Amino acid sequence: MRAKIAITIKPDVLDPQGKAVLHALHDLGFSAVADVRVGKYFEVELEAGTAEPEAAIAQMCEKLLANPVVESYHFTLDEGAR
Amino acid sequence: MRAKIAITIKPDVLDPQGKAVLHALHDLGFSAVADVRVGKYFEVELEAGTAEPEAAIAQMCEKLLANPVVESYHFTLDEGAR
C-alpha cells in the first residue's frame, strides 16, 4: 500500500522559498496568485499486510520526514496501490 | 481559493534522494518500507474569482513549478479555503 505524505511549514513560520516562488509567478504574469507555501512530498510504499500503517507513517514523519517544531504533515493511505 | 500541488518524479526516472530516505527509514527500524519517492509540494493561494483556476495552475506547473521532462504534477483545488 502507498502513503502520500505532504509536509508543510506551519502557518506562523516564515517561508522565504514560498515568497521567492510567489515573486517568480508574478514576474511570469500570474498576478492572481496571493500567496505560495513550499513543502515536501513523499510517496512511501509499504509492504502489503503491514500492521497499523497509519501509526507507522505518523512515526516516520515524526522521526525523519518532518521537523515537528516548524512543520506539520498530512497523509493519505492508498490501500489498493502496489 | 487554494491549490495543493504535488510534483513527483516520473516512475522511470531514478530518484537517489528517495533511495537515501528509504535507507534511513530502514536504519530507523521501519523494515516494512519497500520504496520511497521524494517530490515537491506547493500550496498556491489564488484570489477569489480567478477565471479558469485549473488552467492557471496547470500553466504555473508547466512553466515554473515542475520540469515536465522528468516530473509530473497533480493538484486539487479547494474552493472554500481563503
Backbone of each chain as nested JSON, in Angstrom:
{
  "chains": [
    {"id": "A", "residues": [
      {"number": 1, "name": "MET", "atoms": {"N": [0.85, -1.202, 0.0], "CA": [0.0, 0.0, 0.0], "C": [0.879, 1.243, 0.0]}},
      {"number": 2, "name": "ARG", "atoms": {"N": [0.322, 2.327, -0.498], "CA": [1.132, 3.534, -0.683], "C": [0.603, 4.692, 0.161]}},
      {"number": 3, "name": "ALA", "atoms": {"N": [1.523, 5.368, 0.853], "CA": [1.172, 6.568, 1.604], "C": [1.665, 7.79, 0.836]}},
      {"number": 4, "name": "LYS", "atoms": {"N": [0.812, 8.773, 0.694], "CA": [1.193, 10.045, 0.073], "C": [1.24, 11.085, 1.174]}},
      {"number": 5, "name": "ILE", "atoms": {"N": [2.442, 11.6, 1.41], "CA": [2.678, 12.45, 2.574], "C": [3.05, 13.857, 2.122]}},
      {"number": 6, "name": "ALA", "atoms": {"N": [2.342, 14.838, 2.615], "CA": [2.695, 16.239, 2.353], "C": [3.171, 16.873, 3.65]}},
      {"number": 7, "name": "ILE", "atoms": {"N": [4.361, 17.467, 3.601], "CA": [4.922, 18.154, 4.761], "C": [4.829, 19.652, 4.474]}},
      {"number": 8, "name": "THR", "atoms": {"N": [4.205, 20.396, 5.368], "CA": [4.076, 21.839, 5.146], "C": [4.661, 22.599, 6.328]}},
      {"number": 9, "name": "ILE", "atoms": {"N": [5.182, 23.772, 6.034], "CA": [5.664, 24.64, 7.099], "C": [4.456, 25.206, 7.836]}},
      {"number": 10, "name": "LYS", "atoms": {"N": [4.523, 25.245, 9.167], "CA": [3.382, 25.738, 9.946], "C": [3.062, 27.182, 9.55]}},
      {"number": 11, "name": "PRO", "atoms": {"N": [1.772, 27.554, 9.646], "CA": [1.342, 28.862, 9.128], "C": [2.088, 30.052, 9.735]}},
      {"number": 12, "name": "ASP", "atoms": {"N": [2.504, 29.956, 10.983], "CA": [3.146, 31.11, 11.616], "C": [4.661, 31.113, 11.443]}},
      {"number": 13, "name": "VAL", "atoms": {"N": [5.178, 30.209, 10.618], "CA": [6.622, 30.181, 10.358], "C": [6.879, 30.816, 8.986]}},
      {"number": 14, "name": "LEU", "atoms": {"N": [7.885, 31.685, 8.92], "CA": [8.205, 32.347, 7.654], "C": [8.634, 31.337, 6.599]}},
      {"number": 15, "name": "ASP", "atoms": {"N": [8.278, 31.612, 5.339], "CA": [8.618, 30.704, 4.247], "C": [9.251, 31.51, 3.104]}},
      {"number": 16, "name": "PRO", "atoms": {"N": [10.53, 31.833, 3.216], "CA": [11.181, 32.66, 2.188], "C": [11.187, 31.995, 0.811]}},
      {"number": 17, "name": "GLN", "atoms": {"N": [11.254, 30.663, 0.775], "CA": [11.233, 29.969, -0.509], "C": [9.874, 30.184, -1.195]}},
      {"number": 18, "name": "GLY", "atoms": {"N": [8.805, 30.132, -0.394], "CA": [7.474, 30.39, -0.933], "C": [7.364, 31.809, -1.483]}},
      {"number": 19, "name": "LYS", "atoms": {"N": [7.946, 32.777, -0.773], "CA": [7.915, 34.165, -1.237], "C": [8.661, 34.299, -2.566]}},
      {"number": 20, "name": "ALA", "atoms": {"N": [9.782, 33.595, -2.697], "CA": [10.555, 33.648, -3.945], "C": [9.733, 33.086, -5.103]}},
      {"number": 21, "name": "VAL", "atoms": {"N": [9.029, 31.967, -4.854], "CA": [8.182, 31.373, -5.897], "C": [7.038, 32.327, -6.233]}},
      {"number": 22, "name": "LEU", "atoms": {"N": [6.465, 32.972, -5.198], "CA": [5.381, 33.944, -5.419], "C": [5.848, 35.062, -6.358]}},
      {"number": 23, "name": "HIS", "atoms": {"N": [7.031, 35.616, -6.088], "CA": [7.549, 36.698, -6.943], "C": [7.805, 36.194, -8.352]}},
      {"number": 24, "name": "ALA", "atoms": {"N": [8.331, 34.978, -8.473], "CA": [8.594, 34.415, -9.802], "C": [7.294, 34.251, -10.582]}},
      {"number": 25, "name": "LEU", "atoms": {"N": [6.227, 33.799, -9.895], "CA": [4.933, 33.642, -10.571], "C": [4.385, 35.001, -11.005]}},
      {"number": 26, "name": "HIS", "atoms": {"N": [4.543, 36.017, -10.156], "CA": [4.1, 37.363, -10.545], "C": [4.883, 37.854, -11.758]}},
      {"number": 27, "name": "ASP", "atoms": {"N": [6.193, 37.616, -11.747], "CA": [7.031, 38.029, -12.878], "C": [6.604, 37.345, -14.17]}},
      {"number": 28, "name": "LEU", "atoms": {"N": [6.075, 36.122, -14.051], "CA": [5.621, 35.379, -15.238], "C": [4.212, 35.798, -15.665]}},
      {"number": 29, "name": "GLY", "atoms": {"N": [3.599, 36.728, -14.919], "CA": [2.295, 37.235, -15.314], "C": [1.121, 36.627, -14.569]}},
      {"number": 30, "name": "PHE", "atoms": {"N": [1.392, 35.733, -13.608], "CA": [0.295, 35.131, -12.837], "C": [-0.057, 36.049, -11.664]}},
      {"number": 31, "name": "SER", "atoms": {"N": [-0.747, 37.153, -11.983], "CA": [-0.978, 38.19, -10.97], "C": [-2.063, 37.792, -9.969]}},
      {"number": 32, "name": "ALA", "atoms": {"N": [-2.835, 36.739, -10.264], "CA": [-3.923, 36.335, -9.368], "C": [-3.425, 35.527, -8.174]}},
      {"number": 33, "name": "VAL", "atoms": {"N": [-2.123, 35.257, -8.116], "CA": [-1.588, 34.456, -7.009], "C": [-1.361, 35.351, -5.797]}},
      {"number": 34, "name": "ALA", "atoms": {"N": [-1.988, 35.004, -4.685], "CA": [-1.892, 35.819, -3.484], "C": [-0.779, 35.341, -2.557]}},
      {"number": 35, "name": "ASP", "atoms": {"N": [-0.543, 34.039, -2.518], "CA": [0.477, 33.516, -1.613], "C": [0.91, 32.132, -2.073]}},
      {"number": 36, "name": "VAL", "atoms": {"N": [2.137, 31.764, -1.727], "CA": [2.655, 30.427, -2.031], "C": [3.382, 29.91, -0.794]}},
      {"number": 37, "name": "ARG", "atoms": {"N": [3.117, 28.66, -0.45], "CA": [3.882, 27.988, 0.602], "C": [4.521, 26.76, -0.025]}},
      {"number": 38, "name": "VAL", "atoms": {"N": [5.789, 26.542, 0.278], "CA": [6.507, 25.408, -0.292], "C": [6.675, 24.335, 0.777]}},
      {"number": 39, "name": "GLY", "atoms": {"N": [6.456, 23.089, 0.378], "CA": [6.62, 21.99, 1.313], "C": [7.369, 20.839, 0.67]}},
      {"number": 40, "name": "LYS", "atoms": {"N": [7.294, 19.702, 1.303], "CA": [7.926, 18.491, 0.77], "C": [6.857, 17.443, 0.532]}},
      {"number": 41, "name": "TYR", "atoms": {"N": [7.164, 16.503, -0.332], "CA": [6.192, 15.473, -0.673], "C": [6.908, 14.131, -0.759]}},
      {"number": 42, "name": "PHE", "atoms": {"N": [6.317, 13.124, -0.135], "CA": [6.901, 11.779, -0.165], "C": [5.826, 10.776, -0.558]}},
      {"number": 43, "name": "GLU", "atoms": {"N": [6.206, 9.806, -1.351], "CA": [5.362, 8.641, -1.555], "C": [6.099, 7.451, -0.975]}},
      {"number": 44, "name": "VAL", "atoms": {"N": [5.498, 6.845, 0.049], "CA": [6.13, 5.726, 0.744], "C": [5.332, 4.455, 0.458]}},
      {"number": 45, "name": "GLU", "atoms": {"N": [6.011, 3.485, -0.107], "CA": [5.386, 2.197, -0.439], "C": [5.631, 1.238, 0.708]}},
      {"number": 46, "name": "LEU", "atoms": {"N": [4.544, 0.748, 1.313], "CA": [4.67, -0.22, 2.412], "C": [4.361, -1.612, 1.897]}},
      {"number": 47, "name": "GLU", "atoms": {"N": [5.032, -2.602, 2.48], "CA": [4.715, -3.99, 2.159], "C": [3.234, -4.24, 2.44]}},
      {"number": 48, "name": "ALA", "atoms": {"N": [2.58, -5.032, 1.578], "CA": [1.187, -5.391, 1.82], "C": [1.085, -6.118, 3.155]}},
      {"number": 49, "name": "GLY", "atoms": {"N": [0.03, -5.837, 3.906], "CA": [-0.167, -6.512, 5.178], "C": [0.584, -5.902, 6.339]}},
      {"number": 50, "name": "THR", "atoms": {"N": [1.192, -4.735, 6.148], "CA": [1.852, -4.05, 7.257], "C": [0.834, -3.732, 8.349]}},
      {"number": 51, "name": "ALA", "atoms": {"N": [1.178, -4.048, 9.594], "CA": [0.255, -3.797, 10.704], "C": [0.238, -2.304, 11.027]}},
      {"number": 52, "name": "GLU", "atoms": {"N": [-0.924, -1.769, 11.306], "CA": [-1.107, -0.371, 11.7], "C": [-0.314, 0.6, 10.821]}},
      {"number": 53, "name": "PRO", "atoms": {"N": [-0.632, 0.647, 9.539], "CA": [0.137, 1.507, 8.639], "C": [0.047, 2.987, 8.998]}},
      {"number": 54, "name": "GLU", "atoms": {"N": [-1.126, 3.445, 9.482], "CA": [-1.252, 4.869, 9.845], "C": [-0.25, 5.237, 10.936]}},
      {"number": 55, "name": "ALA", "atoms": {"N": [-0.159, 4.381, 11.966], "CA": [0.752, 4.669, 13.075], "C": [2.201, 4.645, 12.597]}},
      {"number": 56, "name": "ALA", "atoms": {"N": [2.525, 3.716, 11.695], "CA": [3.897, 3.627, 11.188], "C": [4.266, 4.888, 10.402]}},
      {"number": 57, "name": "ILE", "atoms": {"N": [3.362, 5.326, 9.529], "CA": [3.644, 6.522, 8.726], "C": [3.783, 7.75, 9.629]}},
      {"number": 58, "name": "ALA", "atoms": {"N": [2.898, 7.872, 10.631], "CA": [2.975, 9.011, 11.548], "C": [4.33, 9.025, 12.261]}},
      {"number": 59, "name": "GLN", "atoms": {"N": [4.804, 7.828, 12.662], "CA": [6.114, 7.738, 13.325], "C": [7.251, 8.135, 12.386]}},
      {"number": 60, "name": "MET", "atoms": {"N": [7.164, 7.7, 11.123], "CA": [8.196, 8.077, 10.143], "C": [8.256, 9.594, 9.984]}},
      {"number": 61, "name": "CYS", "atoms": {"N": [7.078, 10.218, 9.96], "CA": [7.031, 11.676, 9.822], "C": [7.666, 12.344, 11.035]}},
      {"number": 62, "name": "GLU", "atoms": {"N": [7.306, 11.859, 12.23], "CA": [7.819, 12.468, 13.459], "C": [9.329, 12.308, 13.586]}},
      {"number": 63, "name": "LYS", "atoms": {"N": [9.835, 11.125, 13.151], "CA": [11.241, 10.802, 13.41], "C": [12.178, 11.259, 12.311]}},
      {"number": 64, "name": "LEU", "atoms": {"N": [11.689, 11.291, 11.062], "CA": [12.633, 11.55, 9.969], "C": [12.132, 12.575, 8.957]}},
      {"number": 65, "name": "LEU", "atoms": {"N": [10.897, 12.397, 8.475], "CA": [10.494, 13.152, 7.291], "C": [10.182, 14.611, 7.594]}},
      {"number": 66, "name": "ALA", "atoms": {"N": [9.58, 14.869, 8.753], "CA": [9.206, 16.239, 9.093], "C": [9.965, 16.703, 10.334]}},
      {"number": 67, "name": "ASN", "atoms": {"N": [10.058, 18.0, 10.484], "CA": [10.558, 18.582, 11.719], "C": [9.339, 19.114, 12.484]}},
      {"number": 68, "name": "PRO", "atoms": {"N": [8.88, 18.367, 13.498], "CA": [7.599, 18.72, 14.127], "C": [7.582, 20.102, 14.781]}},
      {"number": 69, "name": "VAL", "atoms": {"N": [8.749, 20.685, 14.994], "CA": [8.789, 22.013, 15.615], "C": [8.211, 23.067, 14.662]}},
      {"number": 70, "name": "VAL", "atoms": {"N": [8.562, 22.985, 13.402], "CA": [8.145, 24.021, 12.447], "C": [7.311, 23.481, 11.291]}},
      {"number": 71, "name": "GLU", "atoms": {"N": [7.132, 22.16, 11.231], "CA": [6.396, 21.597, 10.104], "C": [5.227, 20.731, 10.573]}},
      {"number": 72, "name": "SER", "atoms": {"N": [4.178, 20.668, 9.773], "CA": [3.101, 19.705, 10.009], "C": [3.093, 18.716, 8.857]}},
      {"number": 73, "name": "TYR", "atoms": {"N": [2.451, 17.568, 9.073], "CA": [2.348, 16.588, 7.998], "C": [0.917, 16.103, 7.868]}},
      {"number": 74, "name": "HIS", "atoms": {"N": [0.568, 15.752, 6.648], "CA": [-0.734, 15.165, 6.344], "C": [-0.463, 14.014, 5.405]}},
      {"number": 75, "name": "PHE", "atoms": {"N": [-1.207, 12.933, 5.55], "CA": [-1.002, 11.842, 4.602], "C": [-2.296, 11.117, 4.308]}},
      {"number": 76, "name": "THR", "atoms": {"N": [-2.323, 10.479, 3.151], "CA": [-3.43, 9.595, 2.797], "C": [-2.832, 8.234, 2.494]}},
      {"number": 77, "name": "LEU", "atoms": {"N": [-3.578, 7.196, 2.832], "CA": [-3.133, 5.827, 2.574], "C": [-3.981, 5.239, 1.456]}},
      {"number": 78, "name": "ASP", "atoms": {"N": [-3.323, 4.715, 0.461], "CA": [-3.989, 4.143, -0.702], "C": [-3.821, 2.629, -0.62]}},
      {"number": 79, "name": "GLU", "atoms": {"N": [-4.849, 1.95, -0.123], "CA": [-4.735, 0.507, 0.148], "C": [-4.492, -0.292, -1.131]}},
      {"number": 80, "name": "GLY", "atoms": {"N": [-5.117, 0.157, -2.226], "CA": [-5.053, -0.637, -3.448], "C": [-3.711, -0.628, -4.143]}},
      {"number": 81, "name": "ALA", "atoms": {"N": [-3.03, 0.508, -4.129], "CA": [-1.801, 0.667, -4.922], "C": [-0.739, -0.336, -4.503]}},
      {"number": 82, "name": "ARG", "atoms": {"N": [-0.073, -0.878, -5.45], "CA": [1.067, -1.779, -5.186], "C": [1.712, -2.105, -6.525]}}
    ]},
    {"id": "B", "residues": [
      {"number": 1, "name": "MET", "atoms": {"N": [-9.106, 30.988, -3.303], "CA": [-9.141, 29.521, -3.307], "C": [-7.714, 28.984, -3.324]}},
      {"number": 2, "name": "ARG", "atoms": {"N": [-7.558, 27.776, -2.828], "CA": [-6.205, 27.24, -2.641], "C": [-5.984, 25.99, -3.486]}},
      {"number": 3, "name": "ALA", "atoms": {"N": [-4.846, 25.962, -4.179], "CA": [-4.455, 24.771, -4.935], "C": [-3.357, 24.051, -4.162]}},
      {"number": 4, "name": "LYS", "atoms": {"N": [-3.516, 22.744, -4.013], "CA": [-2.478, 21.913, -3.39], "C": [-1.85, 21.09, -4.491]}},
      {"number": 5, "name": "ILE", "atoms": {"N": [-0.565, 21.34, -4.726], "CA": [0.12, 20.775, -5.887], "C": [1.222, 19.833, -5.437]}},
      {"number": 6, "name": "ALA", "atoms": {"N": [1.193, 18.609, -5.927], "CA": [2.276, 17.654, -5.661], "C": [3.028, 17.404, -6.963]}},
      {"number": 7, "name": "ILE", "atoms": {"N": [4.35, 17.588, -6.907], "CA": [5.203, 17.334, -8.065], "C": [5.969, 16.054, -7.778]}},
      {"number": 8, "name": "THR", "atoms": {"N": [5.883, 15.095, -8.666], "CA": [6.589, 13.826, -8.448], "C": [7.507, 13.533, -9.628]}},
      {"number": 9, "name": "ILE", "atoms": {"N": [8.593, 12.851, -9.349], "CA": [9.494, 12.411, -10.405], "C": [8.824, 11.269, -11.151]}},
      {"number": 10, "name": "LYS", "atoms": {"N": [8.9, 11.273, -12.471], "CA": [8.238, 10.216, -13.25], "C": [8.789, 8.847, -12.859]}},
      {"number": 11, "name": "PRO", "atoms": {"N": [7.944, 7.814, -12.946], "CA": [8.322, 6.489, -12.412], "C": [9.61, 5.917, -13.015]}},
      {"number": 12, "name": "ASP", "atoms": {"N": [9.9, 6.236, -14.277], "CA": [11.083, 5.648, -14.909], "C": [12.345, 6.496, -14.72]}},
      {"number": 13, "name": "VAL", "atoms": {"N": [12.257, 7.542, -13.913], "CA": [13.422, 8.385, -13.649], "C": [13.996, 8.004, -12.274]}},
      {"number": 14, "name": "LEU", "atoms": {"N": [15.311, 7.859, -12.196], "CA": [15.962, 7.494, -10.934], "C": [15.732, 8.568, -9.879]}},
      {"number": 15, "name": "ASP", "atoms": {"N": [15.577, 8.145, -8.623], "CA": [15.344, 9.079, -7.526], "C": [16.312, 8.771, -6.383]}},
      {"number": 16, "name": "PRO", "atoms": {"N": [17.562, 9.232, -6.496], "CA": [18.561, 8.91, -5.459], "C": [18.183, 9.456, -4.083]}},
      {"number": 17, "name": "GLN", "atoms": {"N": [17.482, 10.597, -4.05], "CA": [17.055, 11.154, -2.76], "C": [16.057, 10.211, -2.088]}},
      {"number": 18, "name": "GLY", "atoms": {"N": [15.152, 9.647, -2.891], "CA": [14.205, 8.671, -2.356], "C": [14.913, 7.446, -1.804]}},
      {"number": 19, "name": "LYS", "atoms": {"N": [15.938, 6.99, -2.524], "CA": [16.703, 5.819, -2.056], "C": [17.381, 6.133, -0.73]}},
      {"number": 20, "name": "ALA", "atoms": {"N": [17.903, 7.35, -0.576], "CA": [18.563, 7.733, 0.672], "C": [17.566, 7.728, 1.824]}},
      {"number": 21, "name": "VAL", "atoms": {"N": [16.366, 8.247, 1.573], "CA": [15.331, 8.253, 2.612], "C": [14.916, 6.82, 2.947]}},
      {"number": 22, "name": "LEU", "atoms": {"N": [14.813, 5.975, 1.914], "CA": [14.474, 4.558, 2.13], "C": [15.481, 3.898, 3.065]}},
      {"number": 23, "name": "HIS", "atoms": {"N": [16.787, 4.102, 2.794], "CA": [17.814, 3.503, 3.646], "C": [17.738, 4.068, 5.066]}},
      {"number": 24, "name": "ALA", "atoms": {"N": [17.484, 5.36, 5.188], "CA": [17.386, 5.978, 6.52], "C": [16.213, 5.382, 7.293]}},
      {"number": 25, "name": "LEU", "atoms": {"N": [15.082, 5.141, 6.617], "CA": [13.92, 4.542, 7.286], "C": [14.23, 3.112, 7.726]}},
      {"number": 26, "name": "HIS", "atoms": {"N": [14.932, 2.368, 6.862], "CA": [15.329, 1.008, 7.245], "C": [16.246, 1.051, 8.466]}},
      {"number": 27, "name": "ASP", "atoms": {"N": [17.202, 1.977, 8.46], "CA": [18.121, 2.101, 9.597], "C": [17.379, 2.429, 10.886]}},
      {"number": 28, "name": "LEU", "atoms": {"N": [16.245, 3.146, 10.76], "CA": [15.46, 3.504, 11.945], "C": [14.538, 2.354, 12.378]}},
      {"number": 29, "name": "GLY", "atoms": {"N": [14.552, 1.255, 11.616], "CA": [13.763, 0.095, 12.018], "C": [12.451, -0.074, 11.266]}},
      {"number": 30, "name": "PHE", "atoms": {"N": [12.182, 0.813, 10.309], "CA": [10.934, 0.691, 9.531], "C": [11.175, -0.259, 8.36]}},
      {"number": 31, "name": "SER", "atoms": {"N": [11.217, -1.563, 8.68], "CA": [11.61, -2.541, 7.668], "C": [10.498, -2.831, 6.663]}},
      {"number": 32, "name": "ALA", "atoms": {"N": [9.259, -2.396, 6.953], "CA": [8.135, -2.674, 6.057], "C": [8.096, -1.725, 4.866]}},
      {"number": 33, "name": "VAL", "atoms": {"N": [9.022, -0.765, 4.807], "CA": [9.008, 0.195, 3.702], "C": [9.701, -0.415, 2.491]}},
      {"number": 34, "name": "ALA", "atoms": {"N": [8.99, -0.483, 1.378], "CA": [9.536, -1.102, 0.171], "C": [10.185, -0.08, -0.754]}},
      {"number": 35, "name": "ASP", "atoms": {"N": [9.636, 1.129, -0.797], "CA": [10.187, 2.14, -1.703], "C": [9.753, 3.521, -1.245]}},
      {"number": 36, "name": "VAL", "atoms": {"N": [10.574, 4.522, -1.577], "CA": [10.241, 5.919, -1.277], "C": [10.534, 6.756, -2.504]}},
      {"number": 37, "name": "ARG", "atoms": {"N": [9.633, 7.638, -2.854], "CA": [9.874, 8.629, -3.902], "C": [9.708, 10.001, -3.274]}},
      {"number": 38, "name": "VAL", "atoms": {"N": [10.636, 10.901, -3.57], "CA": [10.592, 12.242, -2.999], "C": [10.124, 13.218, -4.069]}},
      {"number": 39, "name": "GLY", "atoms": {"N": [9.238, 14.121, -3.686], "CA": [8.759, 15.132, -4.62], "C": [8.721, 16.502, -3.967]}},
      {"number": 40, "name": "LYS", "atoms": {"N": [8.013, 17.401, -4.597], "CA": [7.854, 18.75, -4.065], "C": [6.38, 19.01, -3.838]}},
      {"number": 41, "name": "TYR", "atoms": {"N": [6.097, 19.961, -2.973], "CA": [4.715, 20.259, -2.636], "C": [4.54, 21.771, -2.542]}},
      {"number": 42, "name": "PHE", "atoms": {"N": [3.498, 22.267, -3.176], "CA": [3.207, 23.708, -3.146], "C": [1.751, 23.926, -2.762]}},
      {"number": 43, "name": "GLU", "atoms": {"N": [1.52, 24.932, -1.958], "CA": [0.156, 25.423, -1.763], "C": [0.098, 26.818, -2.343]}},
      {"number": 44, "name": "VAL", "atoms": {"N": [-0.74, 26.983, -3.367], "CA": [-0.84, 28.267, -4.063], "C": [-2.214, 28.859, -3.78]}},
      {"number": 45, "name": "GLU", "atoms": {"N": [-2.212, 30.051, -3.209], "CA": [-3.455, 30.747, -2.871], "C": [-3.796, 31.686, -4.02]}},
      {"number": 46, "name": "LEU", "atoms": {"N": [-4.967, 31.472, -4.628], "CA": [-5.408, 32.341, -5.729], "C": [-6.453, 33.32, -5.22]}},
      {"number": 47, "name": "GLU", "atoms": {"N": [-6.463, 34.519, -5.802], "CA": [-7.508, 35.489, -5.482], "C": [-8.87, 34.859, -5.762]}},
      {"number": 48, "name": "ALA", "atoms": {"N": [-9.844, 35.133, -4.91], "CA": [-11.21, 34.632, -5.15], "C": [-11.703, 35.174, -6.486]}},
      {"number": 49, "name": "GLY", "atoms": {"N": [-12.41, 34.341, -7.248], "CA": [-12.959, 34.794, -8.519], "C": [-11.991, 34.719, -9.684]}},
      {"number": 50, "name": "THR", "atoms": {"N": [-10.827, 34.105, -9.472], "CA": [-9.894, 33.917, -10.583], "C": [-10.547, 33.071, -11.676]}},
      {"number": 51, "name": "ALA", "atoms": {"N": [-10.435, 33.533, -12.924], "CA": [-11.051, 32.799, -14.03], "C": [-10.22, 31.566, -14.357]}},
      {"number": 52, "name": "GLU", "atoms": {"N": [-10.867, 30.46, -14.629], "CA": [-10.231, 29.212, -15.016], "C": [-9.025, 28.855, -14.149]}},
      {"number": 53, "name": "PRO", "atoms": {"N": [-9.263, 28.641, -12.865], "CA": [-8.144, 28.36, -11.958], "C": [-7.38, 27.088, -12.321]}},
      {"number": 54, "name": "GLU", "atoms": {"N": [-8.084, 26.049, -12.795], "CA": [-7.391, 24.807, -13.162], "C": [-6.353, 25.073, -14.252]}},
      {"number": 55, "name": "ALA", "atoms": {"N": [-6.755, 25.816, -15.274], "CA": [-5.845, 26.099, -16.384], "C": [-4.659, 26.934, -15.909]}},
      {"number": 56, "name": "ALA", "atoms": {"N": [-4.933, 27.89, -15.007], "CA": [-3.859, 28.742, -14.496], "C": [-2.842, 27.914, -13.715]}},
      {"number": 57, "name": "ILE", "atoms": {"N": [-3.341, 27.031, -12.845], "CA": [-2.432, 26.214, -12.035], "C": [-1.616, 25.276, -12.939]}},
      {"number": 58, "name": "ALA", "atoms": {"N": [-2.285, 24.678, -13.942], "CA": [-1.564, 23.781, -14.851], "C": [-0.436, 24.543, -15.563]}},
      {"number": 59, "name": "GLN", "atoms": {"N": [-0.727, 25.776, -15.97], "CA": [0.301, 26.596, -16.635], "C": [1.466, 26.916, -15.698]}},
      {"number": 60, "name": "MET", "atoms": {"N": [1.141, 27.224, -14.434], "CA": [2.208, 27.501, -13.452], "C": [3.114, 26.284, -13.289]}},
      {"number": 61, "name": "CYS", "atoms": {"N": [2.497, 25.094, -13.257], "CA": [3.281, 23.868, -13.122], "C": [4.185, 23.679, -14.335]}},
      {"number": 62, "name": "GLU", "atoms": {"N": [3.624, 23.871, -15.526], "CA": [4.39, 23.657, -16.764], "C": [5.551, 24.65, -16.878]}},
      {"number": 63, "name": "LYS", "atoms": {"N": [5.27, 25.902, -16.454], "CA": [6.254, 26.958, -16.711], "C": [7.283, 27.124, -15.614]}},
      {"number": 64, "name": "LEU", "atoms": {"N": [6.902, 26.819, -14.362], "CA": [7.824, 27.145, -13.267], "C": [7.989, 26.018, -12.254]}},
      {"number": 65, "name": "LEU", "atoms": {"N": [6.872, 25.462, -11.775], "CA": [6.96, 24.611, -10.588], "C": [7.536, 23.233, -10.887]}},
      {"number": 66, "name": "ALA", "atoms": {"N": [7.181, 22.677, -12.045], "CA": [7.655, 21.334, -12.38], "C": [8.554, 21.389, -13.615]}},
      {"number": 67, "name": "ASN", "atoms": {"N": [9.368, 20.376, -13.772], "CA": [10.115, 20.176, -15.004], "C": [9.415, 19.054, -15.762]}},
      {"number": 68, "name": "PRO", "atoms": {"N": [8.607, 19.413, -16.784], "CA": [7.748, 18.405, -17.421], "C": [8.522, 17.257, -18.071]}},
      {"number": 69, "name": "VAL", "atoms": {"N": [9.814, 17.431, -18.283], "CA": [10.598, 16.359, -18.899], "C": [10.72, 15.166, -17.949]}},
      {"number": 70, "name": "VAL", "atoms": {"N": [10.977, 15.436, -16.688], "CA": [11.208, 14.343, -15.737], "C": [10.205, 14.304, -14.596]}},
      {"number": 71, "name": "GLU", "atoms": {"N": [9.314, 15.288, -14.516], "CA": [8.379, 15.329, -13.393], "C": [6.931, 15.383, -13.875]}},
      {"number": 72, "name": "SER", "atoms": {"N": [6.021, 14.85, -13.077], "CA": [4.589, 15.03, -13.32], "C": [4.015, 15.846, -12.17]}},
      {"number": 73, "name": "TYR", "atoms": {"N": [2.844, 16.428, -12.376], "CA": [2.199, 17.187, -11.309], "C": [0.745, 16.762, -11.183]}},
      {"number": 74, "name": "HIS", "atoms": {"N": [0.264, 16.865, -9.96], "CA": [-1.144, 16.602, -9.661], "C": [-1.574, 17.706, -8.719]}},
      {"number": 75, "name": "PHE", "atoms": {"N": [-2.795, 18.177, -8.869], "CA": [-3.246, 19.203, -7.918], "C": [-4.724, 19.054, -7.636]}},
      {"number": 76, "name": "THR", "atoms": {"N": [-5.127, 19.573, -6.479], "CA": [-6.535, 19.676, -6.131], "C": [-6.816, 21.135, -5.824]}},
      {"number": 77, "name": "LEU", "atoms": {"N": [-8.015, 21.572, -6.166], "CA": [-8.43, 22.946, -5.902], "C": [-9.454, 22.938, -4.783]}},
      {"number": 78, "name": "ASP", "atoms": {"N": [-9.203, 23.761, -3.801], "CA": [-10.061, 23.842, -2.631], "C": [-10.778, 25.186, -2.694]}},
      {"number": 79, "name": "GLU", "atoms": {"N": [-12.029, 25.173, -3.171], "CA": [-12.754, 26.42, -3.44], "C": [-13.006, 27.224, -2.168]}},
      {"number": 80, "name": "GLY", "atoms": {"N": [-13.249, 26.505, -1.072], "CA": [-13.659, 27.19, 0.144], "C": [-12.539, 27.941, 0.852]}},
      {"number": 81, "name": "ALA", "atoms": {"N": [-11.343, 27.401, 0.832], "CA": [-10.253, 27.954, 1.635], "C": [-9.929, 29.386, 1.238]}},
      {"number": 82, "name": "ARG", "atoms": {"N": [-9.705, 30.218, 2.222], "CA": [-9.268, 31.591, 1.955], "C": [-8.946, 32.246, 3.287]}}
    ]}
  ]
}
